[in-house]
Amino acid sequence: MLPALADVDAEASTCTRCPLAVGRTQVVFGMGNATADLMFIGEGPGAEEDRQGLPFVGRSGQLLDRLLAEETGLTRDHCYIANIVKCRPPGNRDPRPEEIAACQPWLETQLDLVDPTVIVTLGNFSTKLLLGTTVGITRLRGHAYRFRRGVVVPTLHPAAVLRGGGTPLAQMRADLVRAKLALADPTPTATVP
């Protein structure tokens, strides 16, 4: 039997599998509904997330919350939110391959326990990891791809949307509508190139 999500969270809170453990304030494991049909997976915690120990609580999280409500009618209480790395990379740099590999067992356990129907990947790193591809987010977004018992719906990272203006915002909105539709019908619309 799989351990409860809270037990895994407690175990991860003392993780030292990679050098990111040295610079963190705390592990940002994940939050939300542990039996959610909808899961969001980002890249890694930022400064505010590291301080609070919760994913997507800064400006990016505020945008995500707003778009989630506007495009799906849901709040983060209806979802589970996590990142591929659980500790903040210094200076918000991209996570390194060895850091992603060290954290991957934590993410796999989250995926096993939550068992969502629809996963929205936020940005390049989570999209490439879950879909097992080197193809970038701009080519992959706009579709739903088979993953486990449901689908992955890739979209832009909210931080990129905050920097990018109207077009990225419209793309993220469309992807969240796609995720909402996939909750009712998790049929893939494309295969990974």
Secondary structure, DSSP 8 states (H G I E B T S, - for coil): ----HHHHHHHHTT--SSTHHHH-SS---EEE-TT-SEEEEES---HHHHHHT-SS-SHHHHHHHHHHHHHHS--GGGEEEEESSSS--GGG----HHHHHHHHHHHHHHHHHH--SEEEEESHHHHHHHHT----HHHHTTS-EEETTEEEEEE--HHHHHHH-HHHHHHHHHHHHHHHHHHH-----B---
